[in-house]
Amino acid sequence: MYRITLLLAAIVAVVPAFAEGNKKVSILGDSYSTFYGAVEPEGNEVWYFPDDKPEKTDVTSPEQTWWRIFMERTGYELERNNSYSGSTVCNRGYKGDDYSRRSFINRMSDLGEPDLILIFGATNDYWAHVALSPEAAETPEPHPFYTFRPAMDYLLQQIGALYPEAESVFILNDEIQGPVRDIVIELCASHGVRCLQLSGIEKRMGHPDSAGMKAIAEQLVDFLGE
């Protein structure tokens, strides 16, 4: 009996205590975190739909998304999923268009009252080749937040100010490389935001497939359990 008690105590010691007491998670993301009917506010564009074309994705249910798998594994309840397909962290997007309406920095105040915030972004900044700083912009920008580094810095600073009781984690897409990746890692460290650097995520048309979604959830669970 004594040995059994010791064994149970050892098991409890290594199992991560995730969401005790119905803790809530909010997501601030782009297309990787969307699913039709599962994001808010209403009007946010999404990438994943039920009964979608197989060449586009095999993720056809919200239960297959990385965040739903994460919640099932950890016991977190969803507070808000404010994800918007195609969104950039900064206010500049594809073809030089103004993305202020959908940018991370202009949606970050609408996450409810979470205990955990998962920020999954910078992919579209990377794909759209937005300027890294005002000095690097080809033409003068109306504000530094139309470039990546100042916007990323502001995002991480404000997340801490807006949600002082919440833990924040930045999820970094494995295909983001070069200066964008370096900036994310550097600024996360300077703001005390943990940064999960994903690896080996399977995708279709640049977006996680069902295997990729599972891998993201598994890597996140392992990361938070460390």
Secondary structure, DSSP 8 states (H G I E B T S, - for coil): -HHHHHHHHHHHHHS----TTS-EEEEEESGGG--TTSSSSTT---S--TT--TTT-S--SGGGSHHHHHHHHH--EEEEEEE-TT--SSSB-GGG-B-TTT-GGGTTT---S-SEEEEE--HHHHHHT--SSGGG-SS--SSGGGSHHHHHHHHHHHHHHH-TTSEEEEEE-TT--HHHHHHHHHHHHHHT-EEEE-----EETTEE-HHHHHHHHHHHHHHHH-
